[in-house]
C-alpha cells in the first residue's frame, strides 16, 4: 500500500512539473496580456532608436580613434542622424495616435505627477555616535571613529519633539 501511494505521489509530482514547464507554451499568464499592434510597433521603433544611437556612438568612437577621415565621418553622421530623426518622428506620431484613442490619458498622467510631487519626501535622519558625534552606519554596534559602543537608538532626537 505504501509503495502504491509513493508511486501515485511521484507520478502526480512529475505531471505537475511538466505542466509548470509547458505553461508558457500552452498560453498561460503571458497570453492574457497581449499587446496591441500599436504597442508592438512602438516597442520595435524604440529598439530601432536604440540601435541608431549605438551606431552614432560607434561612429564617434571610430572617428576619435582616427579610423575615419572628417569627410566620411560627417557624411555617415548625417545619414545616421537623419535615420534617428525619422524614427523619433514615427514614435511621436504613433504615440499621438495612442493618446488620441484615450483623450483623458494626459490629464490622468498630469494629476498623478502633481499628486506625487505634493507628497514631501521624509527627511533622512543620520545616526551619530553619542560619544564623539561622528556619523555612524545604521545598525552598527560600534563607532567607526572612536570605537564606542552604540546603543539601540540609531537616530538623533528631533529638536522640539517629545522628551526635549
C-alpha positions as CSV (number, residue, x, y, z in Angstrom):
1,X,0.0,0.0,0.0
2,X,2.9,2.4,0.9
3,X,4.5,1.7,-2.5
4,X,1.4,2.4,-4.4
5,X,0.9,5.7,-2.6
6,X,4.6,6.6,-3.3
7,X,4.1,5.8,-7.0
8,X,0.9,7.9,-7.2
9,X,2.6,10.8,-5.5
10,X,5.7,10.6,-7.8
11,X,3.5,10.5,-10.9
12,X,1.5,13.5,-9.7
13,X,4.7,15.4,-8.9
14,X,6.1,14.7,-12.4
15,X,2.8,15.6,-14.0
16,X,2.7,18.9,-12.2
17,X,6.3,19.7,-13.1
18,X,5.6,19.0,-16.8
19,X,2.6,21.2,-16.7
20,X,4.5,24.0,-15.0
21,X,7.3,23.8,-17.6
22,X,4.8,23.8,-20.5
23,X,2.6,26.6,-19.1
24,X,4.2,29.4,-21.2
25,X,3.7,27.3,-24.4
26,X,0.1,26.5,-23.5
27,X,-0.8,30.1,-23.2
28,X,-0.6,30.8,-19.5
29,X,-0.3,34.1,-17.8
30,X,1.7,35.7,-20.6
31,X,-1.1,35.1,-23.2
32,X,-3.6,37.1,-21.1
33,X,-1.6,40.3,-21.6
34,X,-1.3,40.6,-25.3
35,X,0.0,43.9,-26.7
36,X,-1.8,45.8,-29.3
37,X,-0.3,46.3,-32.7
38,X,0.5,49.9,-31.9
39,X,2.3,48.9,-28.7
40,X,4.3,46.3,-30.6
41,X,5.2,48.9,-33.3
42,X,6.2,51.3,-30.6
43,X,8.5,48.8,-29.0
44,X,10.0,48.0,-32.3
45,X,10.6,51.6,-33.0
46,X,12.2,52.0,-29.6
47,X,14.6,49.2,-30.4
48,X,15.4,50.8,-33.8
49,X,16.1,54.1,-32.0
50,X,18.5,52.4,-29.5
51,X,20.3,50.8,-32.4
52,X,20.6,54.1,-34.2
53,X,22.1,55.7,-31.0
54,X,24.5,52.8,-30.7
55,X,25.6,53.3,-34.3
56,X,26.2,57.0,-33.7
57,X,28.3,56.2,-30.6
58,X,30.3,53.7,-32.5
59,X,30.8,56.2,-35.4
60,X,32.0,58.8,-32.9
61,X,34.4,56.3,-31.3
62,X,35.8,55.3,-34.6
63,X,36.3,58.9,-35.6
64,X,38.0,59.8,-32.3
65,X,40.3,56.7,-32.8
66,X,41.4,58.0,-36.2
67,X,39.7,55.2,-38.2
68,X,37.7,57.7,-40.3
69,X,38.6,60.9,-42.0
70,X,36.5,64.0,-41.4
71,X,34.6,63.9,-44.7
72,X,33.5,60.3,-44.3
73,X,32.6,60.9,-40.6
74,X,30.4,63.9,-41.5
75,X,28.6,62.0,-44.3
76,X,27.9,58.9,-42.2
77,X,26.9,61.0,-39.2
78,X,24.4,63.0,-41.3
79,X,22.9,59.8,-42.6
80,X,22.6,58.3,-39.1
81,X,21.1,61.5,-37.6
82,X,18.5,61.6,-40.4
83,X,17.6,58.0,-39.7
84,X,17.3,58.7,-36.0
85,X,15.1,61.8,-36.5
86,X,12.8,59.8,-38.8
87,X,12.5,57.1,-36.2
88,X,11.7,59.7,-33.5
89,X,9.1,61.3,-35.8
90,X,7.4,57.9,-36.3
91,X,7.5,57.3,-32.5
92,X,5.9,60.7,-31.9
93,X,3.1,60.1,-34.5
94,X,2.4,56.6,-33.1
95,X,2.2,58.0,-29.5
96,X,-0.1,60.7,-30.7
97,X,-2.4,58.1,-32.2
98,X,-2.3,56.1,-29.0
99,X,-3.1,59.2,-26.9
100,X,-5.9,60.2,-29.3
101,X,-7.5,56.8,-28.5
102,X,-7.5,57.8,-24.8
103,X,-8.1,61.6,-24.6
104,X,-8.0,61.6,-20.7
105,X,-4.6,59.9,-20.6
106,X,-2.6,63.1,-20.5
107,X,-4.9,64.5,-17.8
108,X,-4.6,61.4,-15.6
109,X,-0.8,61.4,-16.0
110,X,-0.6,65.1,-15.0
111,X,-2.8,64.5,-12.0
112,X,-0.6,61.6,-10.9
113,X,2.5,63.6,-11.3
114,X,1.0,66.5,-9.4
115,X,-0.1,64.2,-6.6
116,X,3.4,62.6,-6.4
117,X,5.1,66.0,-6.2
118,X,2.7,67.1,-3.5
119,X,3.9,64.4,-1.1
120,X,7.1,65.6,0.5
121,X,9.9,63.1,0.9
122,X,10.7,62.3,4.5
123,X,14.0,63.8,5.7
124,X,16.6,61.2,6.4
125,X,17.9,61.3,9.9
126,X,21.6,60.4,10.1
127,X,22.6,58.4,13.2
128,X,25.5,59.8,15.2
129,X,27.8,58.5,17.9
130,X,26.8,59.7,21.4
131,X,30.5,59.8,22.4
132,X,32.2,61.7,19.6
133,X,29.3,62.9,17.4
134,X,30.6,61.2,14.2
135,X,28.2,59.8,11.7
136,X,27.7,56.1,12.1
137,X,26.2,53.4,9.9
138,X,22.7,52.3,10.6
139,X,22.7,49.1,12.5
140,X,26.4,49.5,13.6
141,X,27.2,48.3,17.1
142,X,30.4,50.3,17.5
143,X,31.5,53.8,16.2
144,X,34.0,53.7,13.3
145,X,35.8,56.8,14.6
146,X,36.2,56.3,18.4
147,X,35.1,52.7,18.9
148,X,32.5,53.5,21.5
149,X,29.6,51.0,21.9
150,X,26.5,52.3,20.3
151,X,23.1,52.0,21.9
152,X,20.0,50.6,20.2
153,X,18.9,54.1,19.3
154,X,20.4,54.8,15.8
155,X,19.0,58.3,15.1
156,X,19.4,61.7,16.7
157,X,16.4,63.1,18.6
158,X,14.4,65.7,16.8
159,X,14.7,69.1,18.5
160,X,11.4,70.2,19.9
161,X,10.0,66.7,19.9
162,X,8.7,64.6,22.9
163,X,11.3,64.3,25.7
164,X,13.1,67.5,24.7
